Amino acid sequence: MKKNITLIGMPGAGKSTTGIILAKNLSMGFLDTDILIQINRGESLQSIMDRDGYMALRQIEEEEILKINIEGHVIATGGSAVYSEAAMKHLGTISRIIFLQAGLAELKARIRNFETRGIAKAGNQSFAELFSEREVLYRRYADIVVDTAFVSQDETALLLEKKLKELD
């Protein structure tokens, strides 16, 4: 097994919650890159976007991911990490990358605060457009794809453990 496990996917796919459960189950640390950005920048993702725009947030996300130098962690990325080829290559060298996939309808049901959640997207971009744009990128970088629709985060974590053991 590689030193880390990185979870990628759309907002609402369960990266943070599943990541915490998986980290506990595997006796690993947990790192959420959205929280890392907020700690290091001293403000919320939404406030960064409100002031500097979504492209600035994506740039900050890339910078913070490129600084990650840890072992034995489950890393939950922000949904827009896949826009940075450099960040994704870095994550690919330090971890296995798992795409937590869920359908558009399921994600819409899980996300209630689309406009204020700090999602790095163009102002006029719909959630469906964002989904279509990102789905291709998630699949491009994933070592493993796991469907999270209609299963709990606990069940998803157990499924991930099984798939990771199969790869080792």
Buried (B, 14 or more C-beta within 10 A) or exposed (E): EBEBBBBBBBBBBBBBBBBBBBBEBBEBEBBBBBBBBBEEBEEBBBBBBBEEBBEEBBBBBBBBBBEBEEEEBBBBBBBBBBBBEEBBEBBBEBBBBBBBBBBBEBBBEBBEEBEEBBBBBEEEEEBEEBBEBBBEBBEEBBBBBBBBBEBEBEEBBBBBBEBBEEEE
